[in-house]
Amino acid sequence: MNRKTALLLIHGWLMASALFAQNGVLVFQSDFGLKDGAVSAMKGVAVGVSPTLKIFDLTHDIPAYNIWEAAYRLLQTAPYYPKGTVFVSVCDPGVGTERKSVVLLTESGHYFVTPDNGTLTLIAEKLGIQEVREIDEAVNRLRNSTESYTFHGRDVYAYTGARLAAQVISLAQVGKKLPAEVRKIPYQKPAFEKGVLKGTVPVLDVQYGNVWTNIPKSLFEQLGVKTGGSVRIRIFNKDEKVFDDRVVLVNTFGESKEGDKVAYFNSLLNFSVAINMGNFAGKYNVSSGPDWRVDVSN
């Protein structure tokens, strides 16, 4: 290798390092709730690593053990944070088992510290996989915590995430490099087949009971339906049909009367359905997750 080639390689490495450098921002997500001290303990660990970290909460109201919803909330939120942000997501019904603890660096330059149990399904698909490392607990684990088997959120993930965000460690110091893949939860991806839009209900707009789908506006436009027109919506839980009706497409809820069923595009520009000033999910017993399927047609 000549000197010019070596300098180019070093320059490329430095540019890549700068592109994906941690920025001191640490974001926590869990299914712990805020009724006890679990979340505060994780933040205490992080501050103990570096009191200068900027710490934010994504949510701690993931339904207990709901890995799918944890996956979706990460995707809903992470793209709005700058590259270099470190996310710690702990929805871990398999805590203490053989599932891997990993750090994923996406092609967008975001870091995710989490069990590899399906939580990274959507992030890996949408933001891409740059590198995956398995957390070496012999190095990246809170001191004097080895006898604790049920709070890896505090002892492993918060500690490793804080060290990474604060640049106490580099990604290479997390642990051994793994193949560029993560465990994925199967689900119905958005598709347009024989005149029917197909998708899933990834999550509910829980405050209002609106039903969000993963069908993007760009795909919906292939139906040729404009605002003011109606579409037929069928919602299934596995093979059981729970809703089948025509619904008018609107831009805003103000274009309908209170109590009307409406179709609209949510803040992520995905097709959604609601009851104006009502609770669609509650009325029709609709929930969310990979077992739910939506068909939309003329």
C-alpha angles and dihedrals in degrees: 000000000000125000094256093053091047091051091050091051092049091048091050092049092049091049091050091047091052092046093056099031116142112252104204093257116127123186123192129206128173147145090238099104121210101267094102139024100273097104092042090052091055091050090048090055090050094049089048088059093047127349090200094067117119103229124195136174120232093183139308094194098086104140109260113281092355101141092169094059090047088055092051096046090054091053092045092055114023099074089063093060120080121258112271093046115135118218121198111197120182118184098135119159087161095058111153094021130105096276110125124252108220148172116220121198109198127211086249089063099252124133125219122193111193147113111286094239102121096292090115096051098108099030091055092049098046104031098031132230118274097165141341124207130185113229111247101218092192086072107016103052131100111266116261093011100107094105091058112090103169107053106059087145088073102027101042115009102040091042095048093041092051093048090050095046092048091048091239084132134021124228089260089058092057092081143275120344115251131199112284095261140092136201110273135202112224116236142155107279118208112275141160110222127170093337095314126109111218128196146129137255099248095177144345126243083241100193093059105021095243116155115231123197131196092237107119122220090242091061094041090058089070087074089065093224116146131200109290093031124103135235134197112245124194121183122195135189100208100309097337115102111220101170135026121164145114116263131189119240115232137175095217136012088243088073090069138053124255109276095024120132110237138182118214144151115263129219090281090052092248123139112263141170131215147157112247105248089352142087113259096179092050095047095049099031094242121163133172142248140083093305090065122087133186129200120192123187143152 
